[in-house]
Each structure stands twice: as structure tokens, then as C-alpha cells.
Amino acid sequence: VQLQASGGGLVQAGGSLRLSCAASGRTFSNYVLGWFRQAPGKEREFVATIRWTGGSTDYADSVKGRFTISRDNAKNTVYLQMNSLKPEDTAVYFCVARGTWTQTYGHWGQGTQVTVSS
């Protein structure tokens, strides 16, 4: 499984960014894909996930109502639309994947930096 994240950058507080994660290497019908993030000096934390089949989603409380995760089956790509960004959203964002039969995210892409200035 390969996960290629892109779309990070520098944005002012209140702005928006869209992250993309291109997934390849297998079919993902029995997978959950999503995003974690890691801020400087902090542990990695869950952000959002989406089930490839069915499209059910899950969000961290800190991003509910501001971030939206979606997928494009034809492009094998997962998106994270981030609106109303706050300085505390500054982090390296990682695309992740796991099979539906496990709670362990065994596949991680390279990170993409998101910086929100105040």
C-alpha cells in the first residue's frame, strides 16, 4: 500500500486548505483511510477517517464542523477539506490506512505540513 499526501501549505487563521491522499497498491474496499496529525512537541493524534465502502466517517472533536473527509473511488483518493483553520491546527498531517478487521493503522504516508498563522 502506498499513500501519497499533498496539499499542505501556509494559510492565515480562518482560511481553508484541502489535503489529498492518493492511495495505490491494492483495492481498498475493506479499508478505512484517513488522517492523523502531529504538532511540534506533541503526540500524533487522530483527525478523521472514512470507510472506503459505505463512506461512513469519524472525526476528532477538535475538528468537527470545520473539517470534512471524503473520497473519490475512481481516483483512489481521499480528501480532507479544512475550513476555519486555527493556529492550533498547525501540524504535519499524515495519510493513514487500516483494514476493517483491525484497529491498527499499518500504513502511513509521508506527512504534509500545514501551518496556520494568527
Secondary structure, DSSP 4 states (H G I P E B T S, - for coil): -EEEEE--EEEETT--EEEEEEEESS--TTEEEEEEEE-TTS--EEEEEEETTT--EEE-TTTTTTEEEEEETTTTEEEEEE-S--GGG-EEEEEEEEETT-SS--EEEEEEEEEEE-
